[in-house]
């Protein structure tokens, strides 16, 4: 049995047609589509939000308020943890 080439495996994982969501993100319409047709799923499923935000990050050529808010929230959370750690050291 031939051994699997990890480099080839990584390349083959990336070689695929773009999805509908990826196309929408590329043209700047993904969040408009999600707001109009998938609002309930966006509001209730964190895994779906993360999937959409990752697609925006990877494919969008336009700024996204949702993506900026997501990163600001994580940055703020990291700074809170850092602040708590600094307080403990003092």
Secondary structure, 3 states (H helix, E strand, C coil): CCCCCHHHHHHHHHCCCCCHHHHHHHCCCHHHHHHHHCHHHHHHCHHHHHHHHHHHHHHCCCCCHHHHHHHHHHHHHHHHHHHHHHHHHC
